Amino acid sequence: MKKFIIPTLVIALLFLTACNQQPQQTVKGAYLGGMQGVLAEFEAFGVEEDGIYSIFKEEAFPLELTLRNKGEYQIQPNEVSVKLLGPSQEEFTAMKAWELKNNQPLEGISELVPDGGEETMSFASEAKYAKEVAGVVEREWFANIEYHYQTYLLIPEVCLKEDMADQRVCTVKQPKTYFVSGAPITIKAVEEDTAGKGIVALKILVSNAGAATAKVTKPGEDFGVRNVLSYSLDDPAWECKSAGKLSEARLDDGQAEIVCKLKEPLADGHVSTKQVKLTLDYKYRELISEKLRIKQSN
């Protein structure tokens, strides 16, 4: 009988090892997430010298910029506008345009398209510096990028409970699990609380994850001193306000709080959970730059 003890133990250990090596299932969120929207980058003007693109005065150079969608909103044609700033227009010839919009849809990031969609804009294929050069001239090109974008917040389990003393099913007064889509305007916290008998409320902290110089405004409006955006909840049973305003939030120091409350008290004894979705809708503006060194020909 002793001859069979070791093989039996070996087989059992092999079985247990194989079980432990089985891939564990992971719970995925509703979105990939992230804090980026449209990334823009100038393509090379010429040969790079000491970190600056350099050309000779007689050389023609391309002036192109590539857009990459690194968030999860699907950008439609003409939703991105890029305007060149910096050098005087009279200093450069053979420019096709100084302002362009995207011609193609820019797909958002996904498991199938992890890098997102991209498009290269061509402002000039053979631009030239039109003025005299004595030694070296440097010009800094700026690109003002404005684009429409949306952020999606999903709260999978909101506790709807009339009697806060009822310990069943769910808890009202606590931070909530949430999922937020990849975008430059993001969500920092979601908390549920009470707002009167039979009324529950959601406190949602919105934040601008971009650079301090980035601006936000409502779709279809010009950029002003204040950073504002629009928002909507998918459930008409709720009313959402930010600083007393419906459907509009102002970001002070890059943040805003949206409070959503049930319009009507819950019925006596009501206990349930429900999913809600908030959409933030806005126009975003950022500025990028790149230097060009123009050298006198020998």
Helices and strands as residue ranges (DSSP letters): G 2-4, H 5-20, E 38-42, E 47-49, E 52-56, E 61-69, E 80-85, G 89-91, E 92-93, E 99-101, E 118-129, E 136-161, E 174-175, E 179-180, E 185-194, E 200-208, E 215-217, E 227-233, E 238-242, E 245-246, E 248-251, E 255-262, E 271-295
